[in-house]
Amino acid sequence: MTAPSEDAFSDVLRKIRTSRNRLMVCFLTFPVYVYAVGRLVGQGQDITWLMLAYMALYAGFGINMSVRRCPRCHEQFFVKKYFLNPFRRTCAHCGLPYTQ
């Protein structure tokens, strides 16, 4: 019996790539968040809603990324032991790349 080709994994790998891109967009928009908080605080407005929304979005994207499983080895794709590595481009366990 032969191992499945990486083409058979393409849908799962696309979902893994999408979950990583969502977290990276959230990470890279942090300066926009800081600017918005600074503007709102400068105007004397409440920022609680903005902080909670940003934290919930970031946590949701982080959880979505951490639960993704590798289609080849069925281990967590971005988590080796306890910590999520969002900069990883291959499976933490078997080395399967999510990009072709």
Secondary structure, 3 states (H helix, E strand, C coil): CCCCCCCCCHHHHHHHHHHHHHHHHHHHCHHHHHHHHHHHHHCCCCCHHHHHHHHHHHHHHHHHHHCCECCCCCCECCECCCCECCCCCECCCCCCECCC
